[in-house]
Amino acid sequence: MRFAAIADIHGNRLALKAVLADIRAQEVNEIVNLGDFFSGPLEAGKTADLLMPLSLTSVRGNHDRYLIEQDPAAMHASDAAAYGQLSSSHLGWIRNLPFDTIYREEVYLCHATPKDDNLYWLESVSPEGVVFLKPIEAIAALAEGIDLPLILCGHSHIPRAVRLSDGRLIVNPGSVGCPAYDDELPYYHKVEAGHPLASYAILEKAAGGWTWQFRTVAYDHMAMSALAAERGRADWAGALATGWVR
């Protein structure tokens, strides 16, 4: 059993195209998608047109939820920019996606955590804004009741794998389309890949259990950076160009 996991595309169609091509080159035929597909100032509608026909096993992220629950006039700028590009069929597709799901009877999928789509599973943020690996006890507590060997999440954009003491594996594949961002909650912090490449993961079940491979893929990130700058989002332009928030 071998498949790819993608997450946090954030409307970056060129990054998604490059990742899909790399997945094909690795001769991987199945993909799961962990949410936050469209939010951002890039190409939400074109990303939806590329993504939806693939019929991937997918779960809805927090920003996907905002697109179908919030008044457009009250949306954050990134969600509003995406909303303006999405058709009623795109939004209907989001509405039909689950919060979480089980893939092939042994892989649990969610965007962030099983009960909260806006909480980092594997990371914590200090009051000083330092993002760090959660203690394993806190990570395991969030996995209580999930009796499956492999658990996949996204949301933090940080490629990371944690093996729990009982052998269960939790993997975040990183972000396809947004290598850096800042956030005000729970405290102001930055998440920075330190490079502009697209990230995803390949998961494989072997005799000894599940293994993972993190992959990074080059694409025309400067084209996406230029598009963000053209649309008045210097923060996104810098993040896409460098993988840093400045």
Helices and strands as residue ranges (DSSP letters): E 2-6, H 13-25, E 31-33, H 44-51, G 52-54, E 57-58, H 62-69, G 72-74, H 77-83, H 88-95, E 100-103, E 107-110, E 123-125, E 131-133, H 136-142, E 150-152, E 160-163, E 169-172, E 180-183, E 189-192, E 198-206, E 209-217, H 221-230, H 234-242
